[in-house]
Each structure stands twice: as structure tokens, then as C-alpha cells.
Amino acid sequence: MLLESLVACSGVTLKAVATSLSIPIESGTVTAEGDLDFKGTLGVSKDSPVGFLGYRLIFNLVAPKATDEQIQVLKKLTERYCVVLQSLKGPVNTIFNKVDGKVAEPEDSSKGVKRSLE
């Protein structure tokens, strides 16, 4: 799901940037690859890391009318404005609260996603 989110977000971002800057892209593909050690993720080995060790985001673009400079600008701005890509670069602040009774609804649900564990 993480790699799918990265592909979706970066693809939409790329299209928005290309449209905004009139960079002629005829078609293309976005592929995300990740290196994952399942021994750590599945708890088989305490010495193996949990999660992805690295990512690759690959754009194959059919853009015969785009200049090399335009493609470099497209790369730079897609990397800058892709929310998922930028989020993967930053830390996550994890907060655990033990509560008694019913868990209250968040005051501002636009700040995140909430999922029940029941």
C-alpha cells in the first residue's frame, strides 16, 4: 500500500506540474520499488530491520517535444511537491495514549485518518 500511494501521489503531482508549466508529456509510467527484509517485518529475526530499507521511484516518460531542461524541472518539482515522497523523508511522531472508556472523536478530522481497532 505504501508503494501504491507513492506511485499515485507522484503521478498526480507530475501531471499537475507538467500541465502547469506546459511541459509536453504524451504518456508514461510510474513505478515504485522497495527493498524489504521480511525476516524483520515478520518478526523472524530481531537483528533484521522492520520495514523498507530503500525506495526507487522510476518515471518512464514519452515526451519527444520536452527538452532535457524541462524534464529536470519536472523531476525537481515533482519531488518537492509529492506529499507522500516528502512524508517518507521525514520522521513520524508516534503517540500512545491509554484511555478509560470510549475514545473521543478528534476535534478536527481534516488533520488525519482515524481507524477503529475494534
Order of alpha helices (4+ residues) and beta strands (2+ residues): alpha-beta-alpha-beta-alpha-alpha
